Amino acid sequence: MSMIGFFQTAAANADVAAVYGQGYAGAWAMMGAGIGAGLAVIGAGLGIGKIGGHATEAIARQPSAVADIRGTAIVLSAFIEGAALFAVVVSLLIALKFTF
């Protein structure tokens, strides 16, 4: 079957697909948004934990560079937190797009 035939068949069966998928669209979006937000928060927690651990290790090795290491760690943590916040906001937008 060619792609044109596939799309014609899909268009002819659009009423059936629309009725079947209507009840599940919001549920899939909510599940995807929850998984996305959870993964974003887990990833941010792991990243900030690694930054903190390695910063502590670096300070223990070179106590004279405390200010530089601390400043860099705070900036990197802020970047990771911003990316996680962006991911959570996108997940919420997806979840709130569908009303029941």
Steps between C-alpha positions, in 0.01 A plus 500: 500500500633840412507791742216673317281194541593479866399861562176456306412200713589690817287795391205271424527344846556833678158490666574165664847609611370830636234332710734229630791735576287773654472339842864402517671816369490681833610193694804446278588869529474490879714187519761647267504828691545319830782287367667802338482710815626212712796431273589870492503524878697176540755613242539839665544342841767264372680780316501738794613218728793423272594868485490527879701183548768592254516857630555370852769268371670785313491725807657222707782471246558875458374701797642821354252489208186489714343818362549406135373145546200609704401768248529262208298233681221746580481622139493144365232403750292798391528394134387148584214629713388727216496210254301288747251782556458538124431126466243507782324802348481328160359190670238710678404672176449161339295378796283812515432504128253215539187562706265227609 
